[in-house]
Amino acid sequence: MAPKIAIVFYSMYGHIRTLAEAEKRGIEKAGGTCDLYQVAETLPAEVLTKMHAPGQKSDIPILTDPATLEQYDGFLMGIPTRFGNFPAQWKAFWDKTGGQWASGGFHGKFAGVFISTASPAAARSPRRLPWGAGSFAAGDGSRQPSAKELEVAEIQGEQFYKVVNNGPAASDENKKTATTADNTTASGNQTASDANEPKEKKSKGEGPCGLPKKCVVQ
Ligand SMILES: Cc1cc2nc3c(=O)[nH]c(=O)nc-3n(C[C@H](O)[C@H](O)[C@H](O)COP(=O)(O)O)c2cc1C
């Protein structure tokens, strides 16, 4: 069965949303589909007005219940910068995931990140690891994602889908196809993506921390 991907983002001024749409195009280019969700706004309308923020559009559903994500095999998360950190809107979402923490509801899911910052300095902050696509918005937010930044976001979506499609969620048939297409060099040597195969599969269900099926190192 084809893997299910969700792109979840918070975007106050639209930069992250534009990148999210590019990530979606990349996933579709790789032959997949995905659903877009927005993390809920936490600021009152009065504050948003003072920040010259347009407010969330209703064309993309708001992700209120994190359990919705349990049905997906992988998530791409769009995260703008707030004072060198990630926004409180995202924190409010994560603070609702106690149920998934307790049940392991997100265990084994794939995840990726894309970001937007005003400046390159913020992009280098540790918050940004692991690396993903990104866009600079400039101090006043006037700069829009460039064609190159959108291309990188599209490539991230495409590659993310391929990795998920070749991972535990994939059917044997999908894995066979993807392995033949992507992982074999002309000399027949194993490539980096082979080396990145989830260890879980190689160690008969035991994660690297020793607990059965608790950790998967990508
Ligand atoms: C309250 C606030 C704090 C911000 N802090 C930073 C920051 O520390 N570093 C930075 O590069 N950009 C910072 N920015 C700029 C935003 O990260 C940038 O405008 C945003 O990524 C644009 O994404 P969006 O249009 O999807 O909301 C800040 C913006 C706001 C509103």
Ligand as a Chemical Component Dictionary entry (heavy atoms), coordinates in Angstrom:
data_LIG
# 
_chem_comp.id                   LIG 
_chem_comp.type                 NON-POLYMER 
_chem_comp.pdbx_formal_charge   0 
_chem_comp.three_letter_code    LIG 
# 
loop_
_chem_comp_atom.comp_id 
_chem_comp_atom.atom_id 
_chem_comp_atom.alt_atom_id 
_chem_comp_atom.type_symbol 
_chem_comp_atom.charge 
_chem_comp_atom.model_Cartn_x 
_chem_comp_atom.model_Cartn_y 
_chem_comp_atom.model_Cartn_z 
_chem_comp_atom.pdbx_ordinal 
LIG C1  C1  C 0 7.890  37.401 16.805 1  
LIG C2  C2  C 0 8.843  37.023 15.708 2  
LIG C3  C3  C 0 10.124 36.588 16.031 3  
LIG C4  C4  C 0 11.015 36.258 15.023 4  
LIG N1  N1  N 0 12.271 35.827 15.362 5  
LIG C5  C5  C 0 13.178 35.563 14.378 6  
LIG C6  C6  C 0 14.495 35.162 14.690 7  
LIG O1  O1  O 0 14.877 35.037 15.839 8  
LIG N2  N2  N 0 15.344 34.936 13.654 9  
LIG C7  C7  C 0 14.976 35.069 12.352 10 
LIG O2  O2  O 0 15.782 34.857 11.458 11 
LIG N3  N3  N 0 13.700 35.396 12.036 12 
LIG C8  C8  C 0 12.814 35.647 13.007 13 
LIG N4  N4  N 0 11.535 36.030 12.670 14 
LIG C9  C9  C 0 11.157 36.110 11.255 15 
LIG C10 C10 C 0 10.349 34.929 10.852 16 
LIG O3  O3  O 0 11.008 33.716 11.152 17 
LIG C11 C11 C 0 10.003 34.924 9.388  18 
LIG O4  O4  O 0 9.362  36.114 9.075  19 
LIG C12 C12 C 0 9.108  33.745 9.158  20 
LIG O5  O5  O 0 9.921  32.607 9.081  21 
LIG C13 C13 C 0 8.253  33.829 7.978  22 
LIG O6  O6  O 0 7.474  32.640 7.926  23 
LIG P1  P1  P 0 5.906  32.720 7.687  24 
LIG O7  O7  O 0 5.686  33.775 6.631  25 
LIG O8  O8  O 0 5.539  31.366 7.188  26 
LIG O9  O9  O 0 5.243  33.089 8.983  27 
LIG C14 C14 C 0 10.629 36.358 13.670 28 
LIG C15 C15 C 0 9.314  36.769 13.357 29 
LIG C16 C16 C 0 8.433  37.098 14.366 30 
LIG C17 C17 C 0 7.050  37.534 14.000 31 
# 
loop_
_chem_comp_bond.comp_id 
_chem_comp_bond.atom_id_1 
_chem_comp_bond.atom_id_2 
_chem_comp_bond.value_order 
_chem_comp_bond.pdbx_ordinal 
LIG C1  C2  SING 1  
LIG C2  C3  SING 2  
LIG C2  C16 DOUB 3  
LIG C3  C4  DOUB 4  
LIG C4  N1  SING 5  
LIG C4  C14 SING 6  
LIG N1  C5  DOUB 7  
LIG C5  C6  SING 8  
LIG C5  C8  SING 9  
LIG C6  O1  DOUB 10 
LIG C6  N2  SING 11 
LIG N2  C7  SING 12 
LIG C7  O2  DOUB 13 
LIG C7  N3  SING 14 
LIG N3  C8  DOUB 15 
LIG C8  N4  SING 16 
LIG N4  C9  SING 17 
LIG N4  C14 SING 18 
LIG C9  C10 SING 19 
LIG C10 O3  SING 20 
LIG C10 C11 SING 21 
LIG C11 O4  SING 22 
LIG C11 C12 SING 23 
LIG C12 O5  SING 24 
LIG C12 C13 SING 25 
LIG C13 O6  SING 26 
LIG O6  P1  SING 27 
LIG P1  O7  DOUB 28 
LIG P1  O8  SING 29 
LIG P1  O9  SING 30 
LIG C14 C15 DOUB 31 
LIG C15 C16 SING 32 
LIG C16 C17 SING 33 
# 
